[in-house]
Amino acid sequence: GYDNLPSNENFTFPVNSFVEDKELLDYKIKLVLANNGFNEHYSNSLYSGIDCKINSKYQPIEILNPLSQDMRYLRNSLLPGLLKAVAFNEKRKHKIVKLFEIGVINRYNSKKFNKATQYKDLMITWMGEEMIHWKHSTHQDIYTIKGEVIHLLDMLNIENFHFKLHESNILNLFINKEKIGY
């Protein structure tokens, strides 16, 4: 029986048995942001023509048989959905709103067979100036927001990033020399 099998201190298994978790980075981002007071937002992936014009840098992709005029295009940005969510919360007198969304956006690409290229995007939004806390209130400004972004990048072990203020008061985020956010 099993008592007669020789003992072995080594253990071997095929390396290809490891499975790459493609959602691990998303999970880590969600965890860090949720632990810092952000709520995850899920917005519809179908937009109206007006919503698509918010990010006119990328040509939207029109659906052949849309459900309605408000759902005629695949989203080319996460911004319209997050702006609607912020406006919804502001109308209900919420003093501070911190939202994020990780989702797929589509951009027109004439070189592709299906005329679309998909990208996964992360967008973070803030609204409000003061976070009320039972011990002390915290004033929120560009420096606290920058601190939260630095914390996220540190928790993800991302190095060699820096910020650069644009002439139009937009704070751009770079890794090495590549702009990855604003």
N, C-alpha and C positions, 0 to 999 in steps of 0.2 A: 503494500500500500504506500501511502504517502510518507510513512516513516522511513522507507527504504530509499527515497530519492536523495541524491547528494545535495547538500546545501551549497548555495552560491551567494557570494557577497556582491556580485555585479548584476546590474539590471540593464537590459538593452531593449530598445524599441525603435521603430523606423521614425526618422525625423519628419517625414511627410505626414505623420499622423497629427501634427500640430495644425490647428485650423486658425487662419488669420481672421481676427474679428474686425470687420470693416466699420463697425459702428462703435468701436471702443473710444475713438477720439470724440465723437458726438456725445457719448455717455459722460466722459470726463468733463467736457465743456458744460453740459447740462448740470452736472453735480456741483461744479465750482460756482456757476452763476446762481443756482437755486440756493446754495448755502450762503450767498451774499445778498439775498433779498430779492432776487429777480424771479419773475413768473414767466413760465414758458407760454408762448402764444402760438396757436395754430391758425393760419389764415387759409382761405380758399386759394387754390392754384389757378383759378380762372378769373380774369379781370376784364373790366370794360376798357374801351379805348382811352377814356380819360385817365384811368388808373395807370395805364401803360405809358402815358405821356409824362408821368412824374420822373421816370428814368428814360429820357429820350435818347440816351447814348446807345442803347441796345434796341434794335428793331424787334417788336413783338411778333409772335407767330399766331396767325389767325386760324381758328378752328373751322373746318368745313361745314359742320352742322351744329352750330352753337345752341345751347338751351335757351339763352336769352341774349339781348344786347349787352347786358351787364356781365355776361360770362362768355365773351366772344374770343378772348385771347388767352394764351398761356402766359403766366406771369413772367415778367422780365426783371422783377425786383421784389424784394420782401418789404420794401418801404411802404407801399400803399396799405397793406394789411395792418402793419404796425401803427401807422398814423391813424387809421380808423379805430384801432383798439385804444390808443392814447386819448383820442377825442371822446370816445365812449366813456372812458373813466373820468375824464375831466368834466364832462357834463353831469356826472354823478358826484361831483365835489370831492373826488379823491385828491389829496394834497400831494402825494408822491406816487409815481408809477414807474416801475422798473420792469421792462419786458425784454424778452429775447426770442428769436425764432431761428431755428436751423431748418432750412428747407431747400428744395430744388427750384432753380430758376431756369428759364429757357431763353435762348437767344437764336435769332435767325442766322443760319449759316448756309449760303447757297451751294457750298461745295459738298455738303452732306446729302445723302440719298433722301432722308426724311426732312431736310432743310432745317434741322434743329440741332443745337448743342446744349446739353444739360450741364449745369454746374450746381454744386452744393454750396450754399451761402450761409453765413452767420450774420445776423443783424441784431444790434443791441440798442434799445431806446430808453431814455430817461425823461421824466417830466416832474417838475417840482423843485423847490429851492431848499426846503428844510425838512429833514427827517426828524419827527418827534419821537423821543425815546423817554422812558420813565426816569432815567438818570440824568441825561443831558440831550439836548437837541444838536443835530449836526447840520451845518450849512452845506448845501451841495453846490459846487461850482465846477469849472473846467478841471481844477486840480484834483478834486475827489473822483471825478469821472476818469481822469487819466490814471489815478491810483488804482481804480477798480480794473481797468484794462491791464495795467502792469501786473496786478495780482493774478489775473486770469492767465496771462502769458507765462508768469513765473510758475504757476501751478501746472502748466502744460509742458514745463521744461523747455520753453522756447527762448533762445538767446539771440544776441546781436540785433535787437530791435531798438528803434529810436523814434522819437516824435519830431516833427518839423511843422512849425506854424506857417501856413500859407498866407499870402497877402490879404485874402478875403476872410481872415480870422477862422479858417478851417484848420484843425489840427490833424495832420496826416500821420499815419503809422507806417513805418518801413521796417522790413527785415532785410539786413544788409542794405542794398540799394533799391530793392523792389518794394513799391508801394502796395500794401496789402489792405489798407483801410483808411478811413477818415472819420 
